[in-house]
């Protein structure tokens, strides 16, 4: 079982969701009741990204149940409702944002991690409208301080003007390990959020061993406040070392069957002494 990390400057690793039929009998034991899959997954990993919240409003009772089913130190990130981000004019999303924030996410308590705002691949960067959207993001959900993450999926966001806005509002930018979407490793907040999307069925751990080794070193560099080698930066001039950071890593999409194995392989490496 991986050690749960509590202090600032930690690396948490997980998967997207926990209900996926191909994981039954591979990641999950064959005889495990479906109702205990979250309990099992949270004992093997240190974080999970909740994706069901993107597609529809979840009940307050569900968030409370998920909190109760997971161990101390475990963290959920929560994907915001698509009704907030999949719209022509982002400045008009205030009501949808409020509805999502008030849906009960605060019931996750200390297990509430970053909120992910995912934009459509067709959504282009328009500075005024995007800033209007960022100004609508609340600092808290009930008594819980929020950390916001922007998953921008159009190449027009790979520009200094976008980075400046994200930094102004202290919102992190998702680093996406993918050929399908822009990979922006520039830091725009005091934590890092990575979505790893290159897992392959051909490989037992989803990624080649040497590739996982390299990524673990990058995750540690981010955690320690540094800027890792080999990541794509939009603006090298702003890539300066800082304070230790929390790092959230999710193996998601790609060939999803291998996501748990990839996450566990990274956690195993992180548990070993650093060279």
C-alpha positions in Angstrom: 0.0 0.0 0.0 1.4 3.4 -0.9 2.2 5.8 1.8 -0.2 8.7 2.0 1.4 12.1 1.7 0.2 15.0 3.8 2.7 17.8 3.8 3.2 20.6 1.2 5.6 19.7 -1.6 4.2 16.2 -2.1 3.5 14.1 -5.2 0.1 12.4 -5.5 -0.5 9.9 -8.2 -3.8 8.4 -9.5 -6.2 7.7 -12.2 -9.3 9.2 -13.7 -12.5 7.7 -12.2 -12.7 4.3 -10.6 -15.5 2.5 -12.4 -14.2 0.9 -15.6 -15.1 -2.6 -16.6 -11.6 -3.6 -18.1 -10.0 -2.9 -14.7 -12.1 -5.7 -13.1 -9.9 -8.8 -12.8 -6.8 -6.8 -13.8 -6.5 -3.9 -11.3 -9.5 -5.0 -9.2 -9.6 -8.5 -7.7 -12.0 -10.7 -9.7 -14.4 -11.2 -6.7 -14.4 -7.6 -5.5 -17.9 -6.2 -5.3 -18.4 -3.1 -7.5 -19.5 -1.1 -4.5 -16.0 -1.5 -3.0 -14.0 -0.4 -6.0 -13.4 3.1 -4.7 -12.3 1.7 -1.4 -9.8 -0.6 -3.1 -8.5 1.9 -5.6 -7.9 4.5 -2.9 -5.8 2.0 -0.9 -3.5 1.5 -3.9 -3.2 5.1 -5.1 -3.0 8.5 -3.5 -5.5 10.5 -5.7 -8.3 10.1 -8.1 -9.8 12.6 -10.5 -13.6 12.5 -10.4 -14.9 12.8 -13.9 -18.6 12.1 -13.5 -19.0 15.7 -12.2 -18.2 16.9 -15.7 -21.1 15.2 -17.3 -23.8 15.8 -14.7 -24.5 17.2 -11.2 -23.7 14.8 -8.4 -25.6 14.6 -5.1 -24.1 16.1 -1.9 -24.6 12.7 -0.3 -22.3 11.1 -3.0 -19.4 13.4 -2.1 -19.8 12.6 1.6 -19.9 8.9 0.8 -16.8 9.1 -1.3 -15.0 10.9 1.5 -16.0 8.2 4.0 -14.9 5.3 1.7 -11.3 6.6 1.3 -8.4 6.6 3.7 -6.8 9.6 5.5 -4.5 11.6 3.3 -6.2 10.6 0.1 -7.2 13.4 -2.3 -9.8 13.8 -5.0 -9.5 16.3 -7.8 -12.9 17.3 -9.3 -13.7 18.0 -12.9 -16.0 21.0 -13.2 -19.3 20.7 -15.0 -19.1 21.0 -18.8 -21.9 23.6 -18.7 -19.4 26.0 -17.2 -16.8 25.7 -19.9 -18.5 24.4 -23.1 -20.1 27.7 -24.1 -19.4 30.4 -26.7 -19.2 33.2 -24.2 -17.3 32.2 -21.0 -18.3 35.4 -19.3 -21.8 34.2 -19.1 -21.0 31.0 -17.1 -21.5 32.5 -13.6 -24.7 30.8 -12.8 -23.4 27.4 -14.0 -20.2 27.9 -11.9 -22.2 28.7 -8.8 -24.5 25.6 -9.3 -21.4 23.4 -9.6 -19.6 24.8 -6.6 -22.7 24.6 -4.5 -23.5 21.0 -5.5 -21.7 19.6 -2.5 -18.0 19.3 -3.4 -17.1 20.8 0.0 -18.4 17.5 1.5 -15.1 16.0 0.4 -13.6 17.9 3.3 -9.8 17.7 3.6 -9.9 15.3 0.6 -11.0 18.0 -1.8 -8.1 18.7 -4.2 -7.9 20.9 -7.3 -10.9 21.8 -9.4 -10.3 21.1 -13.1 -11.9 23.4 -15.7 -11.7 21.6 -19.0 -12.2 23.5 -22.3 -13.2 22.1 -25.6 -10.4 21.6 -28.2 -12.2 24.1 -30.4 -12.2 26.8 -27.7 -9.7 29.5 -28.7 -8.0 32.0 -26.4 -9.8 35.3 -26.3 -8.1 37.3 -23.6 -11.1 39.5 -22.4 -13.6 36.7 -22.3 -11.2 34.3 -20.6 -10.3 36.8 -18.0 -14.0 37.4 -17.4 -14.3 33.7 -16.8 -11.3 33.5 -14.4 -12.8 36.4 -12.4 -15.9 34.2 -11.7 -14.0 31.4 -10.1 -14.6 31.5 -6.3 -11.8 31.3 -3.7 -13.9 28.9 -1.5 -16.6 26.3 -1.6 -18.4 26.8 1.7 -15.4 26.7 4.2 -13.0 24.9 1.8 -10.3 26.9 0.0 -10.2 26.1 -3.7 -7.3 25.5 -6.1 -8.3 25.9 -9.7 -6.7 24.2 -12.7 -7.2 25.1 -16.4 -7.2 22.4 -19.0 -6.9 24.4 -22.2 -6.9 22.3 -25.4 -6.3 24.7 -28.3 -2.9 25.8 -29.5 -3.9 29.5 -29.3 -3.4 29.2 -25.5 0.3 28.5 -25.9 1.1 32.2 -25.6 2.5 34.6 -23.0 -0.8 36.5 -22.7 -2.6 33.4 -21.5 0.2 32.5 -19.0 0.0 36.0 -17.6 -3.7 35.8 -17.0 -3.5 32.3 -15.4 -0.8 33.6 -13.1 -2.8 36.7 -12.3 -5.7 34.5 -11.0 -3.3 31.9 -9.5 -4.8 29.1 -11.6 -2.6 26.2 -12.6 -2.4 25.0 -16.2 -2.8 21.3 -16.9 0.4 19.8 -18.4 -0.9 17.2 -20.9 1.4 14.4 -22.0 -0.2 14.0 -25.4 0.2 14.6 -29.1 -3.5 15.3 -29.4 -3.6 18.5 -27.2 -1.0 21.2 -26.5 1.5 20.4 -23.8 2.2 23.5 -21.8 4.6 22.9 -18.9 4.9 26.6 -17.9 3.9 27.0 -14.2 1.1 29.4 -13.5 0.3 28.5 -9.9 2.1 27.2 -6.8 1.3 23.5 -7.7 1.6 21.3 -10.7 -1.2 19.2 -12.4 -0.2 16.6 -15.0 -2.5 14.4 -17.1 -0.6 11.5 -18.6 -2.2 10.2 -21.8 0.3 8.0 -23.6 -0.3 4.7 -22.0 0.0 1.7 -24.3 -1.5 -1.8 -24.0 1.7 -3.3 -25.3 3.5 -2.3 -22.1 2.8 -3.9 -18.8 3.1 -0.6 -17.0 1.6 1.5 -19.8 4.8 3.3 -20.3 8.3 2.0 -21.0 10.4 1.6 -17.9 13.0 4.3 -18.9 10.2 6.7 -19.7 8.6 6.3 -16.3 12.1 6.7 -14.7 12.4 10.1 -16.5 9.0 11.2 -15.6 9.5 10.4 -11.9 12.6 12.5 -11.9 10.6 15.4 -13.5 7.9 15.0 -10.9 10.5 15.2 -8.1 12.0 18.3 -9.7 8.7 20.0 -9.8 8.0 19.0 -6.2 11.3 20.5 -5.1 10.6 23.8 -6.7 12.7 23.3 -9.9 12.0 23.3 -13.6 12.6 19.9 -15.1 14.6 19.3 -18.3 12.7 18.0 -21.3 9.3 19.6 -20.8 7.9 22.1 -23.4 7.8 25.7 -22.2 6.0 28.5 -24.0 8.1 31.2 -22.3 11.5 30.1 -21.2 12.1 33.6 -19.7 9.6 33.0 -16.9 10.9 29.5 -16.0 12.5 30.3 -12.7 12.9 27.9 -9.7 10.5 28.5 -6.7 9.3 27.0 -3.5 8.4 23.3 -3.0 5.1 22.4 -4.7 2.4 19.9 -4.5 2.3 17.8 -7.7 -0.8 15.9 -8.9 -0.3 13.2 -11.6 -3.1 11.4 -13.2 -2.8 8.6 -15.8 -5.9 9.0 -17.8 -7.1 8.3 -21.4 -4.5 6.9 -23.7 -5.1 3.1 -23.5 -6.9 3.4 -20.2 -6.7 -0.3 -19.3 -3.0 0.4 -18.3 -3.7 3.5 -16.2 -3.7 1.9 -12.8 -0.5 -0.1 -13.6 1.2 3.1 -14.7 0.2 5.0 -11.6 1.3 2.1 -9.3 4.7 1.9 -11.1 5.3 5.6 -10.5 4.3 5.3 -6.8 6.6 2.3 -6.4 9.5 4.4 -7.8 8.6 7.4 -5.5 8.8 5.1 -2.5 12.4 4.2 -3.3 15.3 6.2 -2.1 16.4 9.0 -4.4 19.7 8.5 -6.1 
